[in-house]
Amino acid sequence: MNKAASTIAQQLALMQLSDSFFPSGSFTLSHGLESLVQENKLRSSIDLQSFLRLLLRNKVGPTDIVALIHAYRGSAMGDLEAIRQADAQLFAQTLIEKTRETQRKSGRALLAIACSTWQDSQLEILEKDVAKGKINCLHPIIFAVVGRVANLNERDTTLAFLHSFITGLLGAGIRLSVIGHIQAQKVLLQLASDMEETYQNATCLKLSEMWSCTPAIDLAQMRHQKLTHRLFAS
């Protein structure tokens, strides 16, 4: 494959992984948004944008993205133990049981799709690890490996994950009637620099330095399972 063809393949892989059409299962999550909407605590596109920015800066960035980056680097070096370590650390760092459960389900869904889409020894080993209970198979970890398998670099893999995460929540906002389609596109554009900053801030953090601080959102996630009517898994 020549350089031009390789670049095009990488660009197509980037679009494929960041597209909500890709069936990883993560689209079923609202991360507490549904609770906040039903409780009338989040009512506008401005509220939603603040919610998303807070998640990026204080939760997803310093936890999921840090683990994703370390898993990607481990995958790039062929170090399966580094991937397992990132998975174990993220599992320990994710305190809400429902979040851990949904991360595992969406991670396993992504791994199954990836194994049937790409031929790669690491994916095969991780699939065996799941069967043996040697790995939790959290979604950000599997996404990192899939990004490497698709020949994406670390930055593009991370931005694909963040784009998928944000568009998934914007889709949830549309379904919950908080925001319209046009407003969602505007918010997505306004958060572009936040996604890049999220990646840059996470690149220098060790696994042991992962942190999160979103108590109001965490409590909303915990209350979600008690809602009378639910559209989303969390």
N, C-alpha and C positions, 0 to 999 in steps of 0.2 A: 504494500500500500504506500503510495507516494505521500508527501507531506500535506498537499492540498486535500487529498481524500481523507487522510487521517484527521485533519482539522475539522472537516465537515462531519465526520463520524462522531467526533467528540462533541461538537455543537448539537448534533441530533440527540446524542445520549443525554446531554445536559437538559434539553427541552423535554425529553421523555421522562426523566426522573423527577423533574420539578412540576410536571403536569398533574393536575388532580385526576386526570384520566387514568394515571398509573395506579393499579389496584393494590395499595399497601395497607388499606384499612384505617389509616390515620384520619381520614375525612370524617369519621364518626365521632370525633372528640371535640368538645367545646371548651375544655380547660376551665370550667367554672363560669363561662360566659352565659350559659343558659340559666343558671341560678341567679346571676346578677340581673339579667333581663326580667325574669319572672318576679323578682323582688323589687323591681322598678329602681334599681340602683345604677343601671346603665341604660341610657335612653337615646343617645344620639351618636352621630358619626364621630364627633369630637371625643365623647366618652370612650367609644370603641378604639379610636386611635391611641388614646392614653393607656387603655388596657393592654393593647398590643405592644406598645413601646415599653411598658413596665415589664411585661413578660420577657421581651427580648433582653433588656438590660439587667434585670434582677433575678431571672429564673432560667430561661432557656439558654441564654448566652453563657453564664458561668457554670452551668451544669451539663445539659445535653450537648452543647457545642464543644465544650472542653473534652468530654468523653468521645465525641465523634472525631475530633481532630487526632486524639491519641490513638483511636482505633484505626483511623486512616493511615497514620504513620506506621503503626504496627503492621497493617496489611501491606503497605508499600515495601516494607523490609522483609516480608515473609515471616513475621514474628507472630504466630498465632496466640502465644501466651500473652502478649501485649494487648491483643484484641480481647481476650478473656478477662484480663485485668481491668480494662476500661469498662467492660460490661458489668463486672462485679462492683466496681466503685460507683458507677451510675445507679445501679440497683440499690446500693446502700444509701446513696445520697437522696434517692427519691422516697420521701417519707410517707406520702399518701398511698395507701394500699391500692385504691382503684386506679391511680395513675400507673403504678407498677404493673398492674394486671393488663391494662390496655396497651401499655408500651410493649409488653411481652406478646400479646396477641397480634398487634400490628407488625412487630418485628418478625414474627414467625410467618405471617402472611407475606411480607416482603421477601423473606428468604425463600419461601416456596416459589414465588413468582420468579425471583432472580435465578434460581436453580434450573427452572424450565426455560429461561430466556438466554442465559449465558453459560458457557462451559468454563468452569474454573475450579481448581482443586481446593481453594480455600472455602468456597461456598459448600462444596461437598463435605469437607471436614466439619464445618460449622453445623451443617445439617445433622451429622452424626453426633456432634457434641450436644445438640438439642435433645436428641433421642436418648442420650446417656445422662442427661441432666447436668452436663458440665458447664453449661452457659445459659444465662437467662434469656438471651436473644432479644435484647431491647432494641427498639426501632432505630434510634440514632446510631447504634453500633453496626447494625446490619446495613444501614444506609451508607455508612462510611466505606464498608467493604465493597458494596455494590458500585459506589462511585469509582473506587480504584479499579474494579473489574471492567468498568465501562471506559477506562482510560481518561477519566477526568482528573484534574489536579486537585490538591487539597482545598484551595479557595473555591473553585467551581462546585465541588461536591458540597461544601458547607453552604454556599449561597443557594444551591438547588434545594437543600434541606430547608433552609430558612424561608425561601420563596414558597415552597410547598406548605410549610407550617402556617405562614401568614395568609396565603390564599385560602387555605382550609378554614381558618377562623373567620375570614371575611365572608366566605360562603355560609358559615354558620350564622354570621350577623345578618346576612340577607334572608336566610330561612326564618330567622327570629324577628324579622321586620324592623331591625334596628337601623338598617342602611340599605340603600338601593344599589343597583348594579353600577351606575355611573359614579356614585360616591365611593363605592368600593375601589374602583380603579384609581380614583384620586388619592385615597388613603394609601393604597399600595405604592404609588409613585412617591408619596411623601415619606414613606418608611424605607425607601431604598438606601439612603445614607445610614439609617439606623442598622440595617442588616449588615452592611459593610463594616460598620464600627463594631458590631457584635462579634463578627469574625475576628477582626484585628485584636480586640481585647482578649479574646479567648486563646489566641495563639501562644501567648507567653505563660499561661497558667498550667501548673502541674495538676495531675489527677488529685493529689492531696490538697490542692488549693480550691477545689470546687466549692461553690457556695450558692445559696439562694435566699432571697428575703422578699416574699410576697404574701404576707400573712392573710390579708383580706381575700386574695384570690384563692389561696389554699383552703380557707374556710368555706368559700363558695363551692369549691370542688367537693369538699366533704359533705356539704348540704345537698349536693346534686342528687344523690341516690334516694333522698327522701321526697323529691318533688313528685307531685301527683301525676303530672304529664311530662314526658321527656322525649325529646327528639334525638338526643345524643347520648353516647355511652358515658361521658364524663363532663 
